[in-house]
Amino acid sequence: MLKGLILKISDLQRLIKKYNDGTASPDERRFVETWYEDLHVDTGKAEGELPSDLENSIFSAVEAEIGDSEQTRNPSLRMARTLFRIAAAVTVVISISIYLLFFRLAPVSNHTVPKVVSVTQNDVEAGGDRATLTLGSGARIILNELQQDSLNYGASVIRKNEEGSIRFESTGRLLPAAELLAWNTLSTPTGGQYKIVLPDGTKVWLNAESHLRFPTVFAGNERHVELVGEAYFEVSQDKSKPFRVIADKAKIEVLGTHFNVMAYKDEKSMVATLLEGSIKISSKHGEKILSPGQQALVNQTLSVKEVDTDLAVAWKNGFTLFENEDLRTIMRRIERWYDVKVIFQDHLTERRFTGGIDRKAKLSSLLKILELSDIQFELNDRILTVKK
């Protein structure tokens, strides 16, 4: 069973897909089946099955409240989400095994279903597509309340394409110098996210509690934007105009690539993760060039490591995913997405958690995963108390 602990999420997805579609090798099939049987032996259940109440709690924590995502019109995305949920369910079960082995919880046969009554009675919906666009003129547009499909703004047309998405399009009209210098800001609140297509065609997905500052027109010989919070970029290639992201402790320079930047003020590090292409990270600690699959961390130093990029962009793909993360880090993510205030009532050790759930799931569904390690939660007036 412990072999499963070294698998990355992407490896789990591929392995489960191969097992389900019949293309897995004998060794791969044996691994899946052996791991499953070993997990049941570890629980001490004589019949080789998890108690139904615990099993239901585990998988409802992963699958609850995700019916809406099945209605997506994109078949490949629907399949990807289905496979991801299977992998996420496996990681939740793996995490329970870790606790059984290393945190010495009570035997599963005596385990009661986690009590989340105080949370479910006052449950909190997940965040959604909400943002405010502040134009260079000072005008503020609440995008999720905007009724028009398009707005004229200087030499641009702002189009609201789909739910949670706007696009800046140039009309080709000449602008006076003052308008060329105008900057706009797209801001997402706590519990909000939004997608924007910039004037050059670059696509940016903005996570909760984030601000993206950008010009109406990319004039001159470079394109640059400023970020506070988290965003995923798909940069439109233009070798004559490098694209730069200014984010807290560092500057990121690209020509055309896909990458994620996490630069929240309350996090210890600014983190840049590269999926495609190449980016250069510059800070007062020096410079690093990243290759796909690498992640740069900027704090008191500048370091680079190999990572599973699926983890960095799970939020953008519609999932809440944590792998070997400490509780305080997870709680900060919960605060941003569910618009709650977290208070720690008791001193909690730095336990680490692995699990996943659809990003649209209610708060109680996510907390069920965490409560399996004997942590309790209480929610009152959007204040979430964490206690033993």
Secondary structure by P-SEA (a helix, b strand, c coil): ccccccccaaaaaaaaaaaaaccccaaaaaaaaaaaaaaaaaaccccccccaaaaaaaaaacccccccccccccaaaaaaaaaaaaaaaaaaaaaaaaaacccccccccccccccccccccbbbbbbcccbbbbcccccccccccccccccccccbbbbbccccbbbbbbcccccccccccbbbbbbbcccccccccccccbbbbbcccbbbbbbccccccbbbbbbcccccccccccccbbbbbbcccbbbbbccccbbbbbccccccbbbbbccbbbbbbcccbbbbbcccbbbbbccbbbbbbccccccccccccccccccccaaaaaaaaaaacbbbbbbcccccbbbbbbcccccccaaaaaaaaacccbbbbbcccbbbbcc
